[in-house]
């Protein structure tokens, strides 16, 4: 065992020469260990680790002092060790693409910066059997399971440390287990590794020791000798910033045991939940196969150091169903009953591929079948599984939907591309725009308009990222919160700001630069509507509605420019959004923070609503499905429901998990016509995609950032009306120096970018307004 704790740079060359001779010596194995702050420079550590080839057994290091270059070198070159233990690693997006052929155990516990995996991660670890990721920041079930699926030998996985408990006290999974006296009364061996050797006990006993036992009191966990200035740049996938700010992680870190079959004392443990099972675990310690065990879980278990992914709804069932070779998850064995139950829950709550396609298919194969107009081969068994009738294969949508499913099956990591819309495009302004609202054009697939926090309105070609028209605020607007294109006059749009200003613009009469003076040619100014948050034009382009921080809604005539009427006291609290139906020019819906959604008919001079539907929280959004059959209602904190537009009856509750925040404003829209729903909230960095027919979750798209202040939130979002499984997300930052960005998301094209982007919250007051 080589301890690197007290090594100095002057020791490097003698030690390097010694290690190069190890493979030819009679030494059986070499363990490289670093348990405290290391004086040795990071540039010297890599050559030492690579000096031993065939006999390198364990690498156990705390990389907080070695720097970014060391971690990148390790990930890209690989190691010949069998066990790799990286305590508190600063990987942000893990991309271990080097050769790790001999490695069977990887421990990345307490890597508080780790949020996701690169697409090619784990591709060079054919023999990895044990992986531990406790107290990381991983959240996305879909990309995580797709990355782990590359580990063909993986049999044990941990995102948390779990133990069984009963009504009084707790017990082990195996009735024959005894407390392991060697590690104190607080440490219990669960006996889960029936045929799987525990690396903590048989490979590397040092992993069993706690950080406290490793003299962590002599090591300043908050110290980063490289500092954030050098190592938090945005061109790295390694994050050295903000680690000391996560005090909860540090407190847990000081009281953790790194043993693989670890079990800590109950004082700081939390109840993770109740498993919905009938009986308790019962299996024999002499069983030869975990899959053949009678594995019915107990009523409760205790979780310690969970990663955020553990709090995802149906997390355990999803991982079991997605990783068929896994035998132990979070220290809990996976038996036949567990797997059957997991597959059932997966089928009820998740879509493997769009449109309920159950198997991945080749895009080329689908194109060939489309060209020759042949039906898919369908046996009786596969017919019932895929639920396709012979008539469905002849549907006009069959091939397009099958192509989408085939493309998404090969793209677990969607393409995220922030629009490059800088003031420099205007040739006379060197600044970034600050978008606050945006809308796709209803008939031109290349056009989009966005309004800014500075009152500007900018029409762009989002394909070429060139500005088509630029309308300065001219002091008339502040934040543009309402935008709506006219349908029969495709060059015109209505824009409204939070100071009440309302105007109609014709982008054909607007210059592409602010150097060309804009004299309101082709525009119409309407009477102001104070504290405006929403505008919407009816299907005939004759009328539009405005709502805001009041209980009233105003009706305007577009042709005359007059305000026709103000409908007063339509709700008990302010009306955040108002929407006309897509086909009737008279029907519109309002959503209010009084928890009600109401349907109105202008022909009845809205004194009474057609009906009222209520949510359990304040409503942020309402919109009609493209065919007007449904209303999609989004209330605070992920309460998303689909109502029948005819009478307001509940059709679907999407069952998205709550965060507990009363400021978590949720917005939802339709995508792919009315096939799918996209939903995002201003306290979260994730967009959820659900089937609008069944409510099953298809994917989550996580917006990721890097460096200091990399947290983010979804301020608004829209489905692309012309491209299947495409959308755009308005993502906002918390840093005052950073502007919000419009990010285009393509679920059918995989491109694991070298760069990822950060977006965070600005102000709560802005986040709660408008659509």
NORJO-V32517 format. One record per backbone hydrogen bond with DSSP energy under -0.5 kcal/mol. CO is the residue of the C=O (numbers start at 1). NH is the residue of the N-H. Records with the same first field share a line. If there is no record, write none. Layout:
BEGIN
CO = NH / NH
END
This chain:
BEGIN
1 = 3
2 = 4 / 33
4 = 7
5 = 39
7 = 40
8 = 11
9 = 12
11 = 15
12 = 16
13 = 17
14 = 18
15 = 19
16 = 20
17 = 21
18 = 21
19 = 22
21 = 24
22 = 25
30 = 57 / 58
31 = 2 / 33
32 = 60
33 = 4
41 = 44 / 45
42 = 45 / 46
43 = 47
44 = 48
45 = 49
46 = 50
47 = 51
48 = 52
53 = 56
55 = 30 / 57
57 = 82 / 83
58 = 32 / 60
59 = 61 / 85
60 = 34
61 = 63 / 87
62 = 65
63 = 66 / 67
67 = 71
68 = 72
69 = 73
70 = 74
71 = 75
72 = 76
73 = 77
74 = 78
75 = 97 / 98
77 = 99
82 = 104 / 105
83 = 59 / 85
84 = 86 / 107
85 = 61 / 87
86 = 89
87 = 63
89 = 113
90 = 239
92 = 94 / 115 / 116
94 = 118
95 = 97
96 = 122
98 = 100
99 = 79
100 = 103
104 = 129 / 130
105 = 84
106 = 108 / 132
107 = 86
108 = 111
109 = 88
110 = 112
111 = 114 / 137
113 = 115
114 = 137
115 = 139
116 = 94
118 = 121
120 = 123
122 = 125
124 = 100
125 = 128
129 = 155 / 156
130 = 106
131 = 158
132 = 108
133 = 136
134 = 110
136 = 308
138 = 309
139 = 141
140 = 144
141 = 145
142 = 146
143 = 147
144 = 148
145 = 149
147 = 150
148 = 151
150 = 152
151 = 154
155 = 327 / 328
156 = 131
157 = 330
158 = 133
159 = 135 / 307
160 = 162
161 = 304
163 = 302
164 = 171
165 = 300
169 = 166
173 = 175
174 = 177
178 = 189
179 = 181
180 = 183
181 = 184
184 = 187
186 = 188
187 = 180
188 = 190
190 = 174
192 = 194
195 = 197
197 = 199
198 = 201 / 202 / 203
199 = 203 / 204
204 = 207
205 = 208
206 = 209
208 = 259
209 = 258
210 = 214
211 = 216
212 = 215
215 = 218
216 = 219
218 = 220
219 = 221
220 = 223
224 = 227
226 = 230
227 = 231
228 = 232
231 = 240
233 = 236
237 = 92 / 93
238 = 240
242 = 245 / 246
243 = 246
245 = 247
246 = 250
247 = 251
248 = 252
249 = 253
250 = 254
252 = 255
253 = 256
256 = 211
259 = 262
261 = 190
266 = 269
270 = 272 / 303
273 = 275 / 301
275 = 277
284 = 287
289 = 292
290 = 293
291 = 336
293 = 295 / 336
294 = 282 / 296
295 = 297
299 = 275
300 = 165
301 = 272 / 273
302 = 163
303 = 270
304 = 161
305 = 135
307 = 310
308 = 311
309 = 312
312 = 315
314 = 318
315 = 319
316 = 320
317 = 321
318 = 322
319 = 323
322 = 324
323 = 326
327 = 334
328 = 157
329 = 332
330 = 162
331 = 333
332 = 329
333 = 335
335 = 339
336 = 340
337 = 341
338 = 342
339 = 343
340 = 344
341 = 345
342 = 346
343 = 347
344 = 348
345 = 349
346 = 350
349 = 697
350 = 352
353 = 356
354 = 357
357 = 353
362 = 366
363 = 367
364 = 368
365 = 369
366 = 370
367 = 371
368 = 372
369 = 373 / 374
379 = 383
380 = 384
381 = 385
382 = 386
383 = 387 / 388
389 = 393
391 = 394
392 = 395
395 = 398
397 = 401
398 = 402
399 = 403
400 = 404
401 = 405
402 = 406
403 = 407
404 = 408
405 = 409
406 = 410
407 = 410
408 = 411
412 = 414
413 = 751
415 = 746
417 = 744
419 = 421
420 = 422
421 = 433
422 = 425
423 = 426 / 429
424 = 427
429 = 431
431 = 423
434 = 453
437 = 451
439 = 449
443 = 445
444 = 447
446 = 462 / 463
447 = 441
448 = 460
449 = 439
450 = 458
451 = 436 / 437
452 = 455 / 480
456 = 452
457 = 471
458 = 450
459 = 468 / 469
460 = 448 / 462
461 = 465 / 466
466 = 461
469 = 459
470 = 472
471 = 457
473 = 476
478 = 480
479 = 481 / 498
481 = 771
482 = 496
484 = 494
489 = 492
491 = 507
492 = 486
493 = 505
494 = 484
495 = 503
496 = 481 / 482
497 = 500 / 532
498 = 531
500 = 529
501 = 497
502 = 526
503 = 495
504 = 524
505 = 493 / 507
506 = 509
507 = 510
511 = 470
513 = 516
515 = 517
517 = 519
520 = 523
524 = 504
526 = 502
529 = 532
531 = 549
534 = 547
536 = 545
538 = 541
542 = 558 / 559
543 = 538
544 = 556
545 = 536
546 = 554
547 = 533 / 534
548 = 550 / 575
550 = 575
551 = 570 / 571
552 = 548
553 = 567
554 = 546
555 = 564 / 565
556 = 544 / 558
557 = 561
562 = 557 / 564
565 = 555 / 567
566 = 568
567 = 553
574 = 576 / 593
577 = 591
579 = 589
586 = 602
587 = 581
588 = 600
589 = 579
590 = 598
591 = 576 / 577
592 = 595 / 619
595 = 615
596 = 592
597 = 613
598 = 590
599 = 610 / 611
600 = 588
601 = 604
602 = 605
604 = 607
611 = 599
613 = 597
618 = 636
621 = 634
623 = 632
625 = 628
629 = 645
630 = 625
631 = 633 / 643
632 = 623
633 = 635 / 641
634 = 620 / 621
635 = 639
638 = 640
639 = 635
640 = 654
641 = 633
642 = 651 / 652
643 = 631 / 645
644 = 647 / 648
649 = 644
652 = 642 / 654
661 = 664
663 = 665
664 = 637
665 = 682
667 = 680
669 = 678
670 = 719
671 = 676
672 = 674 / 675
675 = 692 / 693
676 = 671
677 = 690
678 = 669
679 = 688
680 = 667
681 = 684 / 714
684 = 714
685 = 703
686 = 681
687 = 701
688 = 679 / 690
689 = 698 / 699
690 = 677
691 = 695
696 = 691
697 = 351
699 = 689
700 = 702
701 = 687 / 703
702 = 704
704 = 757
707 = 710
710 = 759
713 = 715 / 732
716 = 730
718 = 728
723 = 726
725 = 747
726 = 720
727 = 745
728 = 718
729 = 731 / 743
730 = 715 / 716
731 = 741
732 = 713
735 = 738
740 = 435
741 = 731 / 743
742 = 419 / 744
743 = 729
744 = 417
745 = 727 / 747
746 = 415 / 749
749 = 415 / 751
751 = 753
763 = 767
764 = 768
766 = 769
END
